[in-house]
Amino acid sequence: MGQEASQSSAIEVRGLTKSFGDRLALKGVSLTIARGESVVIFGPNGAGKTTLVKVLATILKPTSGRVLINALEVKSSAEAIRRHIGVVTHQTFLYGNLTAYENLDFYARMFDVPRRRERVQEVAALVGMTSRLHDRVSTLSRGMQQRISIARALLHKPGIMLLDEAETGLDPQATGLLWSAMRTGENGEPRTIILTTHNLERGFALCDRLLIMGQGKILYEASRQVLDLTGLIEAYQHCTGVRI
């Protein structure tokens, strides 16, 4: 994998494995994602989706293989990579005893965000939470907490978003609105997005390209342009053995 290829791609994964003791969660995964591309990963529980996202997010270290984020090696440049990525999972990682504003301000300080107060207001407006900024997080609904989690991920203007079951607690309308906020970067260009979800219909509507994972491997890959939802359901059932 040459430097030229790395510069033209947002994410490159080659021969990635990740083991937890005797259990191999990722088995030689290889994947290239272009800048501005939106990729949705489907798969049953235990397929390796979350483990893959955690490696890309520098939360977990690879056991073997090579992972580049914006041409930076995950193994040696984790701190620098974190400034390029925003991460949203089904866990909000917010402090319940602090207000939404205090949570966002805390993370803005961590990332040395310029014009910190103004930026907190900007991301709160993006996710429709301006009126609830000074409420304690513990008093907010699950969906509102997830909105603040998304706002936090956008604070430092990342070019890449890693979303692991990020729509948890959001209704379909909110998911659509927040997807628009995440999809478009500060310069008006599309962000690079990886999204994992169990919701085939919603994921299909959001992606440029889709993957199906199972048992730590990528089992299927297709562009949304060459597949319809029925075809996705058939491919999912065939690859995973799970009936929809």
Secondary structure, DSSP 8 states (H G I E B T S, - for coil): --HHHHHHEEEEEEEEEEEETTEEEEEEEEEEEETT-EEEEE--TTSSHHHHHHHHTTSS--SEEEEEETTEETTT-HHHHHTTEEEEESS----TTSBHHHHHHHHHHHTT-SSHHHHHHHHHHHTT-GGGTTSBGGGS-HHHHHHHHHHHHHTT--SEEEEESTTTT--HHHHHHHHHHHHB-TTSSB-EEEEE-S-HHHHHHH-SEEEEEETTEEEEEEEGGG--HHHHHHHHHHHH----
